[in-house]
Each structure stands twice: as C-alpha cells, then as structure tokens.
Amino acid sequence: MPASPSGVQPDSIGALLASKEIVIVCGSGGVGKTTAAAAAAAMAAVRLGGKVLVLTVDPARRLAAALGLEGFGNVETRVVPEAFEQAGARPRGELWAAMLDTKQSWDDLVRRHAPDRATAARILANPLYQNISGKFVQSHDYIAMERLYEIHSEGNFDLIVVDTPPTRNAVDFIEAPQRMAEFFSSRLLRMLIAPYRSRVVNVASRPFYQIADRVLGSQFLEDIAEFFVLFQTMYAGFVERARAVERVLRDRRTTFVVVSTLEAAPVREAEFFLEVLTAKRFHLGALVLNKVLPDYLLDEDAEKRAATLSDEASKLSRSEGLGELLDVDHEQLARVLAEVGDNFRNVAVVARREATLRQHLERRPDVVAAAPEFDTDIHDLPGLLRLGERIWG
Amino acid sequence: MTELLDRKLIFVTGKGGVGKTTIAAALGWLGAARGKKTLVCEVDAKGNLADFFETGPTHFVEREVAPRMWVMSMDTEASLKQYLSLQLKVPLVARIGPIAKMFDFVASAAPGVREIVTVGKLCWEVKEKHYDLVVVDASATGHIVGQLAAPQAINQLVQVGLVRQQTGWMLDILEDPDTTGLIVVATPAEMPVSETLELTDRLRQETNVDLAAVVVNRVLPELFGRGEEEVFERLCDPEAEARLDAELGGPSAPLMQAARLTVTMRRSRTEHLERLRHAIDPSVPLLYVPYLFVRSHGLRTTHQLSDALSAELGY
C-alpha cells in the first residue's frame, strides 16, 4: 500500500483526504453514497482548504439545489461562500460541485476523438449510438471515470471526491476503462465488422452469421456493423484514453472509500467490494458505516428497564410516585409507558444486529468511520457538515 | 382495475436498497399461499432472493422451494439458448458456446437485445401457462424501463428477422393490464419517492405497461396516539424522569431518547409519504408495509411481510 506523503498511514478520513487528490466513493444503492461524498468534500473545503470538487451522479433534488447544481449539468459550479456563512462555517478553501450528464459527456467524447466533423456527425446521428449513449448500462460507469480523468488532468482542483453511479455490481465501474479498451480492440469486434467490410465471412464466424441473420435480420447486423466501423475511427484515441483513465484510478494519489449501512445485503456487497479492491491492488482508503443506530441502544441494563416498562406499565401508571405526579389518565399513561418500553426493545434488536455485523466485518481498511442515522434528511450544507464532522475523525 | 394477484406477470422494481427483493419474495409467497402456482425470478443475480426463502442458491432452472412456490434466477446466456432452441427453432444448440459469446458482445452494444432475452423468458412462462403467477424481482428504477420497453425498441431497430416476429406476442402480454403489472417499491425517504414518481412518468411515456401498485416499505410505527405524545413529553420533565428512574431502578433517559428517535424519524418521513400520495394517480393502490425490527431477513420475515401485504390487499 503506498504511504501518504508524510510517510504515515492516514488514521482518519480527514488525514486520508489531506493526503490524496482523488477519492472515489462507492457502495450499494441506498446506503447514502452521494450524501457521504458531498459531506466529505464539504468538510475538506472547510478544514483542509484548496479547491475541492464533488463530482456527483444523481443527487437528490434538494441536495443538488443546496450545492447550486440545478440546471448546470456537466459544468463545475462553485458553492457560494454565503451558503457556508449561513451554516456557520468559515471554509479555508472552496467547494465546487458538478453533476454528471452522461449523454453530454459521451457526445463530447465522440467529438474529441472522431477524425473529422463529418464522422462525428454520423456517429452522433446513428440510432445505435443514441441508444447506447443513453441506455447502455455500462456507459455511466465509463463516462464517470472518463470525466474524472478529464477534470483531474485539467489540474484545477486540489481534491476531487467522486460519487459513483448506481451499478448492478459495485465493481463494474473500476473495470469500465479496461473493458472499454478491450471492447474496441477485441477480436470479436473485428469479426463482427469483417463481413460488412469485405463480404467475406471466414469459417469461424460463419455459424454466427447464419444464426444472427435469422434471428436479428441482416439489416440490423449491418446497422451494428456500420456503427462499429464508424467507431473504429476513434479506436486509437479511445483505447489510449481508457488506459489513461485506468492509470489514474491506480495512481497513488487516488483512494477508494466504501460506504455501507449495517444491513446484511449492503455489508455483503461492501465486503465483496473491499475484497476486489484489495485483489486488484487499488488503494483502499476507508470504510464508512452510515446510518448507524446510537450506542445507548446496546445498553443491556436499559433493555431490562425497557422490559419492566413494557410488562409492568399498568402497575407503574398507578404507582404513587409517577401516577400521582403526572395526574393523567392511568390507562393513557400505561399505554405510553408500554410503547416506550416496546419501542426500545424493538430498536435494540436492530442496533444489536448492526453491532454484530460490525464486529464480524471480515476485511477492514485502516480507517473505519461511522456516522449516525440522523433523524431528518440531509439536504443542505449544515446537514452535510454535521455528517462530515462525524466521519472526519 | 384488475386485482393485483389476478395478474399473471408482476414486475417489482424500486430504487436500490428499498427492499425490492423482500417485497417480491413476500408477494410470491402470498400468491402461493392463495393456491397459485407461483414463480419468483431474480433478474439481477445478486443471490439475495435465496435468503428470503432460506433456500440454497437459485439457478436458471426453476426449483420448488415450498408447495407451489418456485424460484429461479435469470441468466441471459442460458435464457438465450433456451430462446433459440424453443422459440426460434434454431439448430446447432450444441455449438452455441462461441455464438453466445458473440451474442454477449453484440448485446452489450446493441440495446434491447439482452433485455429481450430476459423479458422474453418471463413472458414465455406466462404464455405457456406454466405458472399462475410470475413475480419478477426486476432491475432497479434506472434500468426497468429499458427492460420493459425492449420489445418496442427492438421493433424499431430491427426491421426483419425472427426477433422482430417475436416481439408481437411479448407486447401482447406486457401491454395487457389484466395480465401484466408493475409494482414500484419505495421507502418513505426523499430519493426513493422521487425515483418512484419519475419512474411512473417514464412508464406512461415510454411503455404501455400498467402500474399495478406502489408499495411503501419500512413504514415506522406511530408510537403515540392522540394526546399520548403530551403524556410522553410530561414523562420527560426532570421531576417525572426522576420518579420513573426510581421506579425502574436506573435511568429512563435511553428509553425516552429511543422513543423520541422513532417519533422524529417517522415524522420527517411523513412529508415524503405525503408527496407520494399527492402525486400518484389515485386509482393506483398504495400498499403500506411496516418496518420490521428484526435481526435478519429470512423465511419468517417473508411470512410477516406477506401477511402485511395480504391485509393491505383486503384478503
């Protein structure tokens, strides 16, 4: 594992962010990735200074609005200093935000790599391209990493925190650049477009064409082939670019932060992800456990008292000490006491599950941070900073 | 509107993390309990479906895990093979290995191809009446429209060929509201609700698939009824707290704090529920399912959720 510039392993999220230039935040859907990424970036702007960018994929509308992102799309936008003032924070640096517009980014990419404007126009007009750039499942993954590369190489930011797109599989996007390169240099691709170019089908691919012709119709096959022939003109640029993107992901200035809630499925996915990152030798920076229930729920004595409350609510409500003091309807009081007891025991079950999952985490990065379940949504800068404080360490 | 369980094919979708698999499993369980031969199919093979039935890993070949209750997981390659041999009567099945690889390659570029193999398999099970009810633990909100619209997309992209001919009967099944419906699962939180509303719009614009219901999962209980919250507040007064501590032989504060946590969490989530309720077409049933305070999800919770759905459906 590469050491931080000071030669010391970072022991907190704060130290980690201080020693890196790119932080890639990943985890399964619904764990609070976007919020955690934005919170970390906001804190970095406050505490570390410099220009910090959070590159986000699909933020909640109110969060986007809080970051000043509405209607900006692909453009990096600075979060106004007044927003920090209102949050009672005096940032040493600047917080910037950008949202990923997949379609726009793909179009830009095509324009950049096409040999001439006519080819670019033909690609952009191809129905398959339009479908692919919008719907191709892996296109988000690649384009997110591509945008990251672009922004990083422009060198305008000291720290870039990236929120990764929701993927079917959390590791898809780290492999996206490599897959993209393989895709364009693949033998299969050459086989596929060969008949379109030469009309001579070799022996190996003949059965494919026989079936594909029957199944898909030759017109569709030709459309596909035309698309790939056009795309081939961008081959060299694309492959080179994809490799450069991959290099950035592996750079020692880059680190990965995995976010998870303490529920079985997300934890399983987070562990899988930690394993893949380690196996593929990416830098594993931290694990953030999000929406964790408070520790007091694990107090066994409190739980015993909760049981007493549930079981003896009626008796307690009539007790001299309490019943008389409050002067309320006994039955009503009994119901409230019982609810309070039951609720504690209910929530404690979940808190214990969380504690167990946490204890049994098989692979732990050097930094493990936990953030509480806040009782309200986080949709503004004060909220982000509140979360940021908790994970900063 | 056709009763939910009288439909033959139900797709269950939702934002990642809202409990779509849980709901699909519970719905399937309810179908089987009501005497229907039911198949639950997990499309994004994460392998979580097996947990909810406490059964071994699911595969492409359907398996009966309880009376009338069958499970499978989608495998596009296996599905393609079946599709080619059963429906398109394409020979050479034995030699399909490299072709499937090639297909995989084309499919990752040509939109709709992979999806139609998935949707095709499910529609086929319905068409052949192998099951009374097929419940699909489908892709998340971001991908479901692409999946459901695949036959249409293929129709537009492919002018001739066997696939083109195949899209007709699939559309007949998908677009018949008596046969097919989509369930969107949400939790009372900002993003799941927003994604649900965006999805229902896209569903109307880009497909003819009927929205059968919206399931609101993980609804926190309302601890206190009318007037009871006031009593709770009075219990938190220092004097009352001291008395209660004395009665309980220790601090009551954690208990009160936990109650307050539940109350405020429920309250902050109510606004999202309200937004959902106001924006969704009133003819679409909203089914509420409680948050389960459990250690782990398994057969027992599948039963509990199935009971909750049953009650919401008025059975």
Interface residues (C-beta under 8 A of the other chain):
Chain A: S28 G29 G30 V31 A60 R61 R62 P127 L128 N131 I132 K135 F136 V137 Q138 P166 R168 F183 S186 L188 L189 M191 L192 A204 S205 P207 F208 I211 A212 D213 R214 V215 L216 G217 S218 Q219 F220 D223 I224 F227 F228 T261 A264 A265 P266 E269 P294 Y296 L297 D299 D301 A302 R305 A306 T308 L309 L316 S319 G321 L322 L325 L326 V328 Q332 L333 R335 V336 L337 E339 V340 G341 N343 F344 N346 V347 A348 V349 V350 R352 R353 T356 E373 D375 T376 D377 H379
Chain B: K15 G16 G17 V18 D44 K46 N48 D51 L84 L88 V90 L92 R95 P98 I99 K101 M102 F103 F105 V106 S108 A109 A110 P111 G112 V113 S139 A140 G142 H143 G146 A153 Q156 L157 V158 Q159 V160 G161 L162 V163 R164 A189 E190 M191 P192 S194 P221 L223 F224 G225 G227 E228 V231 F232 R234 L235 E239 A240 R243 L244 A246 E247 L248 G249 G250 P251 S252 P254 L255 M256 Q257 A258 A259 L261 T262 T264 M265 S268 F293 V294 R295 S296 H297
